[in-house]
Structures are given as C-alpha cells and as structure tokens.
Amino acid sequence: MALGFLVVTQVRAGRTLGEQPEVPTRNIYALATLLREEREARAELEEELARLSLRLEAIQRSSSQGQSVTALMSAELVRLRLALGLKAMEGPGVSVAMRDAPTRPAGANPAVVTYQDLVGVINELWAAGAEAVAVNTQRVTATTGFAQVGGTVVVNLQRLTAPFVITAIGDPATLEGALAIRGGLVDAMRAIGLSITVTRHARVQVPAASGPTPFEHARPVKEQ
C-alpha cells in the first residue's frame, strides 16, 4: 500500500510539471540581450555624468578664480585712487589758518603769506604723518604745484587768496605737536607777524583732486 501511494504521488507530480507552459528559448535570449544593452547604456550614462561633473567643477573653479581676480583688481583700483587723491576723504585731523600780518612796523613791508609758507607747513604735516592734505578747496597730491602771482598763491593752477586754511587728516595730537615745536617753522612765521592758528578736529574733510595729470611727454621705461 505504501509503495502504491508513492507511485501514484510521483505520477501526479510528473503530470503537473509536464502541464506547465515552457518558456521559449528565444525569449530568454532576447531578455539577456536587453539586459546587456541596458547595462551598457547605464555605463555610458555614468561615464557622461562623470565628465559633466568634472566640467562643472572646472567651470565653478574658473568662476571663483575670476571673481577673486576681479575683487583684487577692484581693491587695487580703490587703493590707487586714494593714493592719487581722486577720492574725497574724511577723518580726524587739524586745520591751520594762515593770515597776513594784521599790522606792520613803520617803514617795513607787510608780512604776507606766500606759497613758500604754505609749502613749509604742508611739508611739516606730511612729515608728521598726515594722510591727506588740502589748501582751501585744492587737494595736495604728488603732482601739485605751488607758485606766486602778485598777491595770490597758485595751487593746482588755481588762484587762491588769503586767508589760507590748510586741512590735514591724521592723528590730531601728533600733527599739532609737529607745528608747535618751540623755535620751529610756525614760531618763525609768527615772529615776522603772520597769524597762524592750529585747531584740532575730531572730523575734517578734504576734497578730491580734480583729476590725474595727463602725460604728454613722459613714457614708462621699458624693462629689459
């Protein structure tokens, strides 16, 4: 009986397996080919993604470097404009009011402020650490010229008349101290009758220069 049961079970199982539909061999090959093509396409896309990522990094790096160069050039341009006096400036400093002598001794020529007096005071201020200087409305730069025409002083080709006010930006105590040296330049000017008043300020302003001097004859030296 047991042997008969096992034989019947085996026969039924064989019939069940035989009745299942067979997968055609050509379909298996087609699926394998499709899978291989999908894998190749994925590999190509991954390679393209890698190339694009490298290109994006290069573009971002170039853009960052370009922005850095632009920022450096902008900062250098601002520094040069400040050095040339092309920007109005403000800060702590002093003002020096210079006036002609109020009276004169009998038979003597009146003591008047000359361009040499202005240059002398300005040089004292530069030597004391002044960072920006102006005379009345004229900014004093490396190319500023001083001259005398009659009773007027010429600064930057502009005629100025007394009273003259020199404005300098810097440490007020240091600038004032440089002009207050006993027996110094200011004392000598006062001794001949000029009126000179030095005043400290927490904030003063100096105007910008009218513009850089055009170079018609001077040329940069070629480096060898």
C-alpha positions as CSV (number, residue, x, y, z in Angstrom):
1,M,0.0,0.0,0.0
2,A,2.8,2.4,0.9
3,L,4.6,1.6,-2.3
4,G,1.5,2.2,-4.3
5,F,0.9,5.5,-2.7
6,L,4.4,6.7,-3.5
7,V,4.0,5.6,-7.1
8,V,0.7,7.5,-7.5
9,T,2.1,10.7,-6.0
10,Q,5.1,10.6,-8.3
11,V,2.9,10.1,-11.4
12,R,0.7,13.1,-10.4
13,A,3.7,15.3,-9.8
14,G,5.1,14.4,-13.1
15,R,1.8,15.3,-14.8
16,T,1.7,18.7,-13.0
17,L,5.2,19.6,-14.1
18,G,4.5,18.5,-17.6
19,E,1.4,20.6,-17.9
20,Q,3.3,23.9,-17.0
21,P,4.0,26.1,-20.1
22,E,7.5,26.2,-21.3
23,V,9.4,29.5,-21.8
24,P,10.6,29.7,-25.3
25,T,14.4,29.7,-25.6
26,R,14.4,32.7,-28.0
27,N,12.6,34.8,-25.3
28,I,15.4,34.0,-22.8
29,Y,18.0,35.1,-25.4
30,A,16.0,38.3,-26.0
31,L,15.8,39.1,-22.3
32,A,19.5,38.5,-21.9
33,T,20.3,40.8,-24.8
34,L,18.0,43.5,-23.5
35,L,19.6,43.3,-20.1
36,R,23.1,43.6,-21.6
37,E,22.1,46.6,-23.6
38,E,20.6,48.3,-20.5
39,R,23.8,47.7,-18.6
40,E,25.9,49.2,-21.4
41,A,23.6,52.2,-21.7
42,R,23.8,52.7,-17.9
43,A,27.6,52.5,-18.0
44,E,27.7,55.2,-20.8
45,L,25.4,57.4,-18.8
46,E,27.6,57.1,-15.7
47,E,30.7,58.0,-17.8
48,E,28.8,61.0,-19.2
49,L,27.8,62.1,-15.7
50,A,31.4,61.8,-14.5
51,R,32.6,64.0,-17.5
52,L,29.9,66.6,-16.8
53,S,30.7,66.7,-13.1
54,L,34.4,67.3,-13.9
55,R,33.4,70.1,-16.3
56,L,31.1,71.7,-13.8
57,E,33.9,71.7,-11.2
58,A,36.2,73.3,-13.7
59,I,33.7,76.0,-14.5
60,Q,33.0,76.7,-10.8
61,R,36.7,76.9,-10.1
62,S,37.3,79.2,-13.0
63,S,34.4,81.4,-12.0
64,S,35.7,81.5,-8.4
65,Q,39.2,82.5,-9.6
66,G,37.7,85.1,-11.9
67,Q,35.7,86.6,-9.1
68,S,38.8,86.6,-6.9
69,V,40.9,88.4,-9.6
70,T,38.1,90.9,-10.1
71,A,37.9,91.6,-6.4
72,L,41.6,92.1,-6.2
73,M,41.6,94.4,-9.1
74,S,38.8,96.4,-7.6
75,A,40.6,96.7,-4.3
76,E,43.8,97.8,-6.1
77,L,41.9,100.4,-8.1
78,V,40.4,101.8,-4.9
79,R,43.9,101.9,-3.3
80,L,45.3,103.7,-6.3
81,R,42.5,106.3,-6.4
82,L,43.1,107.0,-2.7
83,A,46.8,107.4,-3.3
84,L,46.3,109.8,-6.2
85,G,43.9,111.8,-4.2
86,L,41.0,111.1,-6.5
87,K,38.6,110.4,-3.6
88,A,37.3,112.9,-1.0
89,M,38.5,111.8,2.4
90,E,37.4,112.4,6.0
91,G,38.7,111.7,9.4
92,P,40.3,113.2,12.5
93,G,42.9,115.9,11.9
94,V,43.8,119.6,12.2
95,S,43.2,122.8,10.4
96,V,45.8,125.5,10.1
97,A,44.5,129.0,9.3
98,M,47.2,131.3,7.9
99,R,46.6,135.1,7.6
100,D,48.7,138.1,6.7
101,A,50.2,140.2,9.5
102,P,47.4,142.5,10.9
103,T,49.9,145.4,11.3
104,R,53.3,146.3,10.1
105,P,56.2,148.3,11.6
106,A,56.7,151.7,10.2
107,G,58.7,151.7,7.0
108,A,58.6,147.9,6.7
109,N,57.0,145.8,4.1
110,P,53.9,144.0,5.3
111,A,54.3,140.3,6.2
112,V,52.1,138.3,3.9
113,V,51.6,134.6,3.5
114,T,53.5,133.3,0.5
115,Y,53.4,129.9,-1.3
116,Q,56.7,129.1,0.4
117,D,55.0,129.4,3.8
118,L,52.2,127.1,2.7
119,V,54.6,124.5,1.3
120,G,56.7,124.7,4.6
121,V,53.6,124.0,6.8
122,I,52.4,121.2,4.4
123,N,55.7,119.5,4.5
124,E,55.7,119.6,8.3
125,L,52.3,118.0,8.2
126,W,53.4,115.3,5.8
127,A,56.5,114.6,7.9
128,A,54.2,114.2,11.0
129,G,52.1,111.5,9.3
130,A,49.3,113.4,7.5
131,E,47.4,111.1,5.2
132,A,45.5,113.7,3.2
133,V,46.0,117.4,2.8
134,A,44.2,120.3,1.1
135,V,44.6,124.1,0.9
136,N,41.3,125.8,0.8
137,T,39.5,123.9,-2.0
138,Q,42.6,122.3,-3.6
139,R,43.7,118.8,-2.7
140,V,47.5,118.5,-2.4
141,T,48.9,115.5,-4.3
142,A,52.3,114.3,-5.6
143,T,51.8,116.5,-8.7
144,T,50.5,119.6,-7.0
145,G,52.5,122.7,-7.9
146,F,52.7,126.0,-5.9
147,A,53.5,129.4,-7.3
148,Q,53.1,133.1,-6.5
149,V,51.4,135.6,-8.8
150,G,51.3,139.0,-7.3
151,G,49.3,138.9,-4.1
152,T,47.8,135.5,-4.9
153,V,49.0,131.9,-4.4
154,V,48.6,129.5,-7.3
155,V,47.8,125.9,-6.3
156,N,47.0,123.3,-9.0
157,L,46.8,126.2,-11.5
158,Q,44.1,127.8,-9.3
159,R,44.5,131.2,-7.7
160,L,43.9,131.3,-4.0
161,T,43.7,134.3,-1.8
162,A,44.1,134.8,2.0
163,P,43.1,133.7,4.4
164,F,44.5,130.2,3.7
165,V,43.3,127.2,5.5
166,I,45.3,124.0,5.3
167,T,43.3,120.9,6.3
168,A,45.2,117.7,7.2
169,I,43.9,114.2,8.1
170,G,45.9,112.3,10.7
171,D,46.4,112.0,14.4
172,P,45.4,115.4,15.7
173,A,47.8,115.4,18.6
174,T,50.8,114.4,16.5
175,L,50.0,116.9,13.7
176,E,49.5,119.8,16.2
177,G,52.7,118.8,18.1
178,A,54.8,118.9,14.9
179,L,53.7,122.5,14.3
180,A,54.1,123.6,17.9
181,I,57.8,122.8,18.3
182,R,59.5,125.7,20.1
183,G,61.7,127.6,17.6
184,G,60.3,125.6,14.7
185,L,58.7,126.8,11.4
186,V,55.5,128.1,12.8
187,D,57.3,130.0,15.6
188,A,59.4,131.7,12.9
189,M,56.4,132.7,10.9
190,R,54.7,134.1,13.9
191,A,57.8,136.1,14.7
192,I,57.5,138.0,11.5
193,G,53.9,138.8,12.2
194,L,51.9,136.1,10.4
195,S,48.8,135.0,12.1
196,I,48.7,131.2,12.4
197,T,46.0,129.2,14.2
198,V,46.2,125.4,14.6
199,T,42.9,123.7,15.6
200,R,42.3,120.0,16.4
201,H,39.2,118.4,14.9
202,A,37.5,115.0,15.6
203,R,36.4,115.0,11.9
204,V,37.6,117.0,8.9
205,Q,37.1,116.6,5.2
206,V,39.4,117.2,2.3
207,P,38.1,117.3,-1.3
208,A,39.1,115.1,-4.1
209,A,41.7,116.2,-6.7
210,S,40.3,117.4,-10.0
211,G,41.9,114.6,-11.9
212,P,45.3,113.0,-12.7
213,T,47.8,114.9,-14.7
214,P,47.9,113.8,-18.3
215,F,51.2,112.6,-19.5
216,E,52.1,114.1,-22.9
217,H,55.9,113.6,-22.9
218,A,56.7,111.1,-20.2
219,R,56.6,107.5,-21.1
220,P,57.2,104.3,-19.0
221,V,60.7,103.0,-19.2
222,K,60.7,99.6,-21.0
223,E,62.1,96.8,-18.9
224,Q,65.0,94.9,-20.4
